[in-house]
Amino acid sequence: MRTTIVRILIAITAFTVVFFGLQRLLTPKFATPPGLEGGMMREYYRSNFDHDIIFLGDCEVYANFSPITLWEEFGITSFIRGTPQQLIWQSYYLLQDTLRFETPRMVVFNVLAMQYNEPQNEAYNRLTLDGMRWGMPKIRAISASMTEEEDWLSHVFPFFRYKDRWRNIGANDFRYFFRSPRVSLQGFMIRADVEPAEWIPFPTPRGNYQFGDKAYYYLERMVTLTAANNIELVLVKAPTLYPNWPAQWERQIVDFAQTHNLLYINFLDYIEEIGLDFNYHTFSAGLDLNVFGAEKLARFFGERVQKYFSLPDRRGEADTAEHWNALAELYHRVVARQVAELERYGRIQCFRIE
């Protein structure tokens, strides 16, 4: 009897090891374009959980604000919890998740996500949800985000989502088997390349410009949650040239901010004051800023933040300064490496932060 039990336990253990080993091997490692952004969500949990500002939103935050510039110019510590097409309920549950580890002084939410009132796309959902740590915020985020094609089992066990990926297994799947590659710095995706905004798509007219009830519901919850934790909530619209930001959407956000006594900054109104030139400060023809544009935006934003909220300058704190100065050194090495690769090869060879 005892021998039978031992054999059963060994069999269960062997099956578990093999199953989770295969699951890890088949799960995308997001080490090369396209899809680098899929690795960013996990990187928050490797940080020191001591941030004055947490940014929430889509590419309009993770590609447009330089946390290192905020540190070097103002002594502000920050992290960007951004992912592609991050939906507002995902941002809300990421805020809940953040509060499990720290209480920032400020949360910055990019309002472009207000255009979505229903789940959109499983692939984009995965870029946010797969990297979240398990807990009630992740469970709720999955429930709110799932499309009709998604199922709970594949979120609990990604093996069932990626089981057919064995055909595409490559060297990076073994290289990063135990630890995913680092692809951002404090959630900021560093891009030193330039693709000028020579042509902007003409916006497609919409039949209805009213933000949906679900979007407003989660924005209201974000207001309530930040207020309950004595966190300043700031709404922003990034200064990118597209997707289009209609005047009808702008009026709704302005009204919401006034009603709830929130600071709202539409950076599109300050492009010249920020010093942005979309012949040089974008890597995606106006969709995102490159690192040099993101540094300019961070300087402008930092001045506004200090004007309204007077966040402390932490460069005089020995431990904090040591940690962030090391991050700054790494940041400048990565930017210099990318610039050198662009000069030598005409394109960036390595996007990873190593």
C-alpha positions in Angstrom: 0.0 0.0 0.0 2.7 2.4 1.0 4.7 1.6 -2.2 1.6 2.3 -4.3 1.1 5.7 -2.7 4.8 6.5 -3.2 4.5 5.6 -6.9 1.4 7.7 -7.3 3.1 10.7 -5.7 6.2 10.3 -7.9 3.9 10.1 -11.0 2.0 13.2 -10.0 5.2 15.1 -9.3 6.7 14.0 -12.6 3.6 15.0 -14.5 3.5 18.4 -12.7 7.2 19.1 -13.5 6.7 18.2 -17.1 3.5 20.1 -17.5 4.8 23.3 -16.0 8.1 22.9 -17.8 6.3 22.7 -21.1 4.0 25.5 -20.2 7.0 27.7 -19.5 8.8 26.7 -22.7 5.7 27.4 -24.8 4.8 30.7 -23.2 6.1 33.6 -25.4 9.3 35.3 -24.0 8.8 38.7 -25.8 12.5 39.1 -26.4 12.3 40.5 -29.9 10.0 42.7 -31.9 7.1 42.5 -32.5 5.6 42.0 -29.1 8.3 43.3 -26.8 5.6 45.0 -24.8 4.3 41.6 -23.6 7.1 41.3 -21.2 6.7 44.7 -19.5 3.9 43.8 -17.0 6.1 41.4 -15.1 8.9 43.9 -14.6 6.9 45.9 -12.0 7.3 43.1 -9.5 11.1 43.2 -9.8 11.1 46.9 -8.9 11.7 48.3 -5.4 8.0 49.3 -4.8 8.9 52.8 -3.8 7.4 55.1 -6.3 6.0 58.6 -6.0 4.1 58.2 -9.3 2.5 55.2 -11.0 1.4 55.7 -14.6 -1.5 53.6 -16.0 -2.5 53.2 -19.6 -1.5 52.1 -23.0 1.4 53.0 -25.3 0.6 56.7 -24.7 2.3 56.2 -21.3 4.9 53.5 -21.7 6.5 55.1 -24.8 6.0 58.7 -23.9 7.3 59.4 -20.4 10.9 59.0 -19.2 11.0 58.0 -15.5 14.7 58.6 -15.5 14.3 62.2 -16.6 11.7 62.7 -13.9 14.4 61.4 -11.5 17.3 63.4 -12.8 15.5 66.7 -13.2 13.1 66.6 -10.2 14.0 63.7 -7.9 10.7 62.0 -8.5 10.5 58.2 -8.5 8.0 56.6 -10.9 7.0 53.4 -12.7 4.9 53.0 -15.8 2.4 50.1 -15.6 1.5 50.4 -19.3 0.6 47.8 -21.9 -0.8 47.9 -25.5 -4.5 48.8 -25.6 -4.8 48.7 -21.9 -8.6 49.0 -21.1 -9.8 51.2 -18.3 -11.0 48.3 -16.1 -7.5 46.7 -16.5 -6.0 50.0 -15.4 -8.3 50.1 -12.4 -7.4 46.5 -11.3 -3.7 47.3 -11.9 -4.2 50.1 -9.4 -5.7 47.7 -7.0 -2.8 45.4 -7.6 -0.3 48.2 -7.0 -1.8 48.9 -3.7 -0.9 45.4 -2.5 2.7 46.5 -2.7 2.9 50.2 -2.2 0.9 53.4 -1.9 2.2 56.0 -4.4 1.6 59.7 -3.9 0.1 60.1 -7.4 -1.5 58.0 -10.1 -1.5 59.3 -13.7 -4.1 57.8 -16.0 -4.1 58.3 -19.8 -7.7 58.9 -20.9 -7.5 57.4 -24.4 -8.8 54.1 -23.0 -12.2 55.8 -22.3 -13.1 55.1 -26.0 -13.6 51.4 -25.1 -16.6 50.2 -23.3 -16.4 46.5 -24.0 -13.7 43.8 -24.2 -11.8 44.1 -27.4 -9.1 41.5 -28.3 -7.7 38.5 -26.6 -4.2 39.0 -27.8 -4.1 42.5 -26.3 -5.7 41.2 -23.1 -2.9 38.7 -22.7 -0.2 41.4 -22.9 -1.7 42.9 -19.7 -3.2 40.0 -17.9 -0.6 37.2 -18.3 2.1 39.2 -16.6 0.0 40.2 -13.5 0.6 38.3 -10.3 -2.2 36.1 -9.1 -4.6 37.7 -6.6 -8.1 39.1 -6.6 -7.2 42.1 -8.8 -6.0 39.7 -11.6 -9.0 37.5 -11.2 -11.4 40.5 -11.5 -9.4 41.9 -14.4 -9.7 38.6 -16.3 -13.4 38.4 -15.6 -14.0 42.0 -16.8 -11.8 41.6 -19.9 -12.5 38.2 -21.4 -14.0 38.1 -24.9 -16.4 35.4 -26.0 -13.5 33.4 -27.5 -11.6 33.3 -24.2 -11.9 30.8 -21.4 -10.8 30.8 -17.8 -8.7 27.6 -18.0 -6.3 29.1 -20.5 -5.7 32.1 -18.2 -5.0 29.8 -15.2 -2.9 27.5 -17.4 -1.4 29.3 -20.4 -0.3 26.0 -21.8 -3.8 25.6 -23.3 -3.5 29.0 -25.0 0.0 28.4 -26.3 0.2 24.6 -26.8 0.4 25.0 -30.6 3.4 27.3 -30.4 5.8 24.4 -30.4 6.4 24.9 -34.1 7.9 28.3 -33.3 10.2 27.4 -30.4 13.5 29.1 -30.8 16.7 29.9 -28.9 15.2 32.7 -26.8 12.6 30.2 -25.4 15.5 28.3 -23.8 17.7 31.3 -23.0 14.9 32.9 -21.1 13.3 29.8 -19.7 13.8 30.7 -16.0 13.6 34.5 -16.3 12.0 36.7 -18.9 14.2 39.2 -20.6 14.1 42.8 -19.4 12.6 44.9 -22.1 11.8 48.2 -20.4 13.3 50.5 -17.7 10.8 51.4 -15.0 8.1 50.4 -17.5 9.4 52.8 -20.2 10.1 51.3 -23.6 13.3 53.0 -24.8 13.4 53.8 -28.5 16.1 56.0 -30.0 15.1 55.6 -33.6 13.2 58.1 -35.7 10.3 57.7 -38.1 9.0 61.2 -39.0 5.3 61.9 -39.0 5.0 62.7 -42.7 1.3 61.6 -43.0 -1.4 61.4 -40.5 -4.5 59.2 -41.2 -7.7 61.2 -41.7 -10.0 60.4 -38.7 -13.0 58.2 -39.4 -16.2 60.0 -38.3 -18.1 58.2 -35.5 -21.8 57.9 -35.1 -21.6 58.3 -31.4 -18.9 60.1 -29.4 -20.3 59.5 -26.0 -18.1 57.5 -23.6 -19.8 54.4 -22.4 -21.3 53.7 -19.0 -18.7 51.0 -18.2 -15.8 53.3 -19.0 -17.3 56.0 -16.7 -18.0 53.4 -14.0 -14.4 52.4 -13.8 -13.1 56.0 -14.0 -15.4 56.8 -11.0 -14.0 53.8 -9.1 -10.5 55.0 -9.8 -11.4 58.4 -8.3 -12.9 56.7 -5.3 -10.0 54.3 -4.8 -7.3 57.0 -5.0 -9.2 59.3 -2.7 -9.6 56.6 -0.1 -5.8 56.1 -0.1 -4.9 59.8 -0.2 -3.4 59.5 -3.7 -3.6 62.3 -6.2 -5.2 61.3 -9.4 -4.1 63.1 -12.6 -5.7 62.6 -16.0 -3.6 63.1 -19.1 -3.8 62.9 -22.9 -0.5 62.2 -24.5 0.8 64.6 -27.3 0.7 62.0 -30.0 -0.8 62.8 -33.4 -3.0 59.7 -33.8 -5.2 57.9 -32.9 -7.4 61.0 -33.2 -8.6 62.7 -30.1 -12.0 64.3 -31.0 -13.2 67.6 -29.5 -16.3 65.6 -28.2 -14.1 63.4 -26.1 -12.1 66.3 -24.9 -15.2 68.1 -23.5 -16.3 65.0 -21.6 -12.9 64.6 -19.9 -12.7 68.3 -19.1 -16.2 68.2 -17.6 -15.3 65.0 -15.6 -12.1 66.5 -14.2 -13.9 69.7 -13.2 -16.7 67.8 -11.5 -14.3 65.7 -9.5 -11.7 68.5 -8.9 -9.0 66.6 -10.8 -6.0 68.0 -12.7 -6.3 67.1 -16.4 -3.5 67.9 -18.9 -4.1 67.5 -22.6 -0.5 67.7 -23.8 -1.7 68.2 -27.4 -2.3 71.8 -26.3 1.3 72.2 -25.4 3.3 70.6 -28.2 5.3 73.7 -29.0 5.8 74.6 -25.3 7.1 71.0 -24.7 9.4 71.4 -27.7 8.3 68.5 -29.7 9.1 68.2 -33.4 7.5 65.2 -35.0 10.2 65.1 -37.7 12.6 64.0 -34.9 10.8 63.0 -31.7 8.8 60.0 -32.8 9.8 56.5 -33.8 6.4 55.6 -35.2 5.3 58.4 -37.5 3.5 60.3 -34.7 1.9 57.4 -32.8 4.6 57.3 -30.1 7.4 59.5 -28.9 11.0 58.3 -29.1 13.3 58.6 -26.1 14.3 62.2 -26.9 10.6 63.3 -27.2 9.8 61.3 -24.0 12.5 63.2 -22.1 11.0 66.5 -23.2 7.5 65.5 -22.1 8.9 64.3 -18.8 10.5 67.7 -18.1 7.3 69.5 -19.0 5.1 67.1 -16.9 7.5 67.3 -13.9 7.3 71.1 -13.9 3.5 70.9 -13.8 3.5 68.2 -11.1 5.8 70.3 -8.9 3.7 73.4 -9.5 0.4 71.8 -8.4 1.5 69.1 -5.9 5.1 69.8 -4.7 6.3 66.3 -4.7 9.5 65.9 -2.7 12.9 65.9 -4.3 14.3 62.6 -3.2 17.8 63.0 -4.7 19.0 63.8 -1.1 17.9 60.4 0.2 21.0 58.2 0.2 19.5 54.8 -0.5 16.9 56.1 -3.0 19.6 58.1 -4.8 22.0 55.1 -5.0 19.2 52.9 -6.6 18.0 55.5 -9.1 21.4 56.7 -10.1 22.3 53.1 -11.0 19.1 53.0 -13.1 20.1 56.3 -14.7 23.5 54.9 -15.6 21.9 51.9 -17.2 19.4 54.1 -19.1 22.1 56.2 -20.6 24.1 53.1 -21.6 21.0 51.7 -23.4 20.3 55.0 -25.2 24.0 55.3 -26.3 24.0 51.7 -27.5 20.9 52.2 -29.6 22.2 55.4 -31.1 25.5 53.6 -32.0 23.5 50.7 -33.6 21.5 53.2 -35.6 24.6 54.9 -36.9 26.3 51.6 -37.7 23.4 49.4 -39.0 20.6 51.9 -39.7 18.4 50.2 -37.2 18.3 49.0 -33.6 19.8 45.5 -33.2 18.9 44.9 -29.6 15.9 46.3 -27.7 16.5 44.4 -24.5 17.7 46.1 -21.4 20.8 44.0 -20.4 
